[in-house]
């Protein structure tokens, strides 16, 4: 389920690159270098390289604090795009003279892609994954991204050659909050890796997880951070039990460790306290991160 700044978007980018390579495309993934130990170029799998861009300090930086380093990031990527073979000699270099398309993920990456398009006329498509105005509406002061994000996103929507919305709500937000042109938007739902997730007969799955075979279950699946609204799920669950007296259980799946550890996942303590406040702690089970070989 990832960490605070490494969740589904990272999985999305990696899986997309892997499958594009499977179709015969050559892919470079540009990401900000966050460790001094990382080499500039890593050959990840056949036809997919990871380019660790030296922009800002080579250490972890919150995504909310990354905008000041994007000019440096852009300058590096622009130079690299003009000579994608240059620094990769000796490690399965590509034979293409330039990139045919840039797929930007998130608004800061799209800001870079827009500048590359202006300079080199390389088209770009963008998947936002989250929109600034939507985030600010729901999170208020808890949203620590700079206000410049709104203007930058407006410009990206106007300049992008195409926009991928991940669901109908995403499309509606782009249309009504950003005045996106409908013909520029295509809805492409996120998928899943069938090598990691597959269907299991319900009775067998419940036995493996220690759940009663006939009990009604409600599932909350995702990272345990405040902005995900798991507290709202718990309060709604409490209301459901009080109003309708349904015999059901809430399963909350997520966390930073295989065993409950509030030090690694501080949100656990807050959620457990809310469950006690609602009087539903005995009806909630927390499942934490599990090895990929285990059914979850």
Helices and strands as residue ranges (DSSP letters): H 8-22, E 27-32, E 41-45, E 48-53, G 63-65, G 67-69, H 70-82, G 86-88, E 102-105, H 107-120, E 124-127, H 132-139, G 140-142, H 148-159, E 162-165, H 168-178, G 182-184, E 185-187, H 202-209, E 216-221, G 226-228, H 230-244, E 248-253, H 267-278, G 281-283, E 284-287
